[in-house]
């Protein structure tokens, strides 16, 4: 049985609906912050030359392989 988060006067259907809305809001906020962080990290990479991009990919691959 699910917990009644919003009091006993609210039906289970309504409390689940409110819980889903609150959860969707938090997920949307997390997605926005993740997108902002990803753009700040990888957004400037389009200005690099092919050699610089390949160097970055090599370094990232080495880091990933060392961490495993």
HELIX and SHEET records of a PDB file:
HELIX    1   1 UNK A   12  UNK A   42  1                                  31    
HELIX    2   2 UNK A   43  UNK A   47  5                                   5    
HELIX    3   3 UNK A   50  UNK A   67  1                                  18    
END                                                                             
